Each structure stands twice: as structure tokens, then as C-alpha cells.
Amino acid sequence: MNAQDPALDRTPTDDIDDGADRETRWYDKHTHRLGPLLLVGISIAFVVVGSRLDFGSISRPGPGLWPIAIATITGSMALVSALLPHKEEERFHLPEVGRAVALLVAFLLFPFLFDYVGFILPSVLLITFMMKVLSRESWLRSGIVAIATSFIAYVLFGVMLSVRLPAFTLPF
């Protein structure tokens, strides 16, 4: 130990980046902003496309009203989320990309299942999958929430609002 010059006490491995100071890197501190900023960009695109459609009014909405309204609200919330600080455990980590890809595949499969087996079953499957993959909830809680949510959505849209939802149409 050299009391006069502490730099002489350093070993050659002290300069190797072992990942311990990863939080000091810019991209590690700001990756949690990528998702919300992507959503802001998508929202802007929806506002641009929606502005080309007839806006109408609140009492007589045109085809452009809801895309603009929903994109404005979603984009505003995403912008706030991008600007707020996040705790370390809330940040996006690259190993979790597999979960995001699995969720994307589930969302792409949903419309195909929706057409073949109706509304309830694909909704229950999608919500259960989302709760297991994203929230890592128990099977029991995921199933109960998925069934309740699908039933409430069916009653709200299929019964109360008279939206024609696809019926169960498997060919066997």
C-alpha cells in the first residue's frame, strides 16, 4: 500500500468495466423512456391520420373523432410517463424482450382466434396470458380476473351496447 500515491495501488483489472457502473451510462438510465416515447410517436401518427378524417362533433362524431381523442390522451399519458423518473425495478431490461415478443405474438393471434371461436374464449386466454407473462400472477388469480373481465366486456358490448360479437364457430 503506497500512502504517497494511491494510483500506484491500482491493479490492471481496476480499469476493466465489469458492469458495476452500468447505472452511470446514459442509455441504462433512460431505457425506461423508450416504450413511452414510442407510444408518443404512434399517437402522433394516429392524430395525423385522424385529422384527415371528418371530425364531426361530440353529439354526432365523425370517423376522426375517436382516433384523435384516444391518441391525444394516450400520447399525453405516455409523454408524462417518459418524463417522470422511474425506480430501478420499473425500468426496461433487455432480457425481458422475450416477454414483449411473446405478448406481441399473443396480440397478433387474438384476431384470428376471435374470428374462429368467438369473443369469450380468446379474451380469457389473452388476459390470462398477459397476467402470467407481464404481472407474473398466480394461475388462480389470472383465471378469475380473465373470466370476470371477459364476462364484463361481453355484457357491456354484446348485451348493453348491442355490438355483434363473433359467435363460437369451430368446424367440428
N, C-alpha and C positions, 0 to 999 in steps of 0.2 A: 504494500500500500504506500503510495507516494503522496505525502501530505502537501508537498510544494506544488505538484501539478497533477490534479485529478484526471486529466486526459490521458496520462500515462497508464492509469489503472484500467482503461477500457480494453476489452478483448476484441478481436476481429469480428466476432459474432454480434457485437452490440449494434452494428450498423445494418444488420440484416432485418428486413421487415418481416416479422413473424405474425403479423395481423393484429398485434396487440393495440396498435394505434389506429386501427381502421376507422374509428369514430371521428378521427380528426380529418379524414378525407371528405371533400365536398360531396361527392356522389353518395357516400354512405350516410351522410347527414340529411340528404334531400331526396332519397329514393321514394320516401313515402308520399312525395308530391307528384310522382309520375302518373298514378292512376287518376287522381282528381284532375290534373291538367289535361290528360287525355279525354276525360269526360267533358271538360270545358270546351275542348276543340270539337268534339262530337256535337255538343249542344249548340255551338255557333253554327255548325253545318246545318243542323235542323232548323235553326232560326232563319238562315239564308234561304233554304228550300221552302220553308213555310211561308216566308214573306212573298214568294212568287204566287202563292195561292190566295184565294179570296178569304179575307179575314172574317168578314161578317160582323156580328155583334154578339153580346152575351145572350140575348134572347133568341137570336137566330144565327147561331155560329156557322161560319163557313169552314171549309176544309183546312184552312190555315190557322185557325184559332188555337186548337189544342196542341198541335206540334210546337207552335211558338210559345204558348203558355207553359207547357211542360218542360220544353228545352230551356226556357228562361229560368224557371225555378230550379231545375236540375243543375244547370250551369252555375247559377249563383251559389247554390249549396256546395258544389264541387270546388268553386273558387275559394270559398271560405275554408273548406277543409284543406285545401292546398296551402293556404296562408297560415293556418294555425299550427302551433308546434305539436308534435306527437311524442308520446312516450316510446321508449325503445321497443317494447313488446308489441306496439301497434304498427311498427314500421314494416315495410315490404322487404322480404328477404328472397334472394334468388332461388334457394332450394324450394320455395313454395310455388314456383312457376308450374310445377306438375299439377298442383291443386287447381290453379287457374285454368290450365288446359283441360283438365277433366271437367270443370264446370262449363267451359265453352262447348265442349262436346255434348254435355247434357242439354244445354240450351239449344244446340243445333238438332238434337234428336227429338226434342219435345214436340215441335210442329208435326213431325212425321207420325209419332205415336198418337198425337192429338187427333189426327185425321182418321186413324185406324181403330182406336179403342175408346174414343170419346174424350170427355173432359176430365172426369174424376180420377181415373187410374193414372194417366200421365202426370197430373198435378200432384197427386200423392207421392208418386215416385220422384218427381223433380224436387219437391220440397224436402222429402226425407233425405235425398242425396245431398242437397245443399246444406242441410243441418248437420249431416255427418261429416261432409268434407270441409265446410267453412267453419262451423261452430264447434265441431267435434263433440256434439251432444250424444247422449245415450240413444240406443235404438228405441227404447220405450218413449222417451220424450220426443224424439224425431217423428215417430209414427203418430203419436197423439196430436202433435201440432200440425203435421201434414194432413191428417184426416180432417181435423177441425177446420183448418184454413181452406182446404178444397171444398168442404161442405158449405162453409160460409160464402165462398166465392160463387159456388153453384146456385145457392139460394138467392144471392144478391143479383147476379147477372142472369141466370137461367130462369128464375121464377119471378123475382120482383121487377126486373127491367126487361123481361121477355126477350133476351138475347138468345138466338138459336145456336145452341152449342151442339157439336157433333155427338151423335149417339154411338153407343158401343156397336162396332160393325166388323168384328173379326169374321173371316170367311168360314170358320169351322163350327 
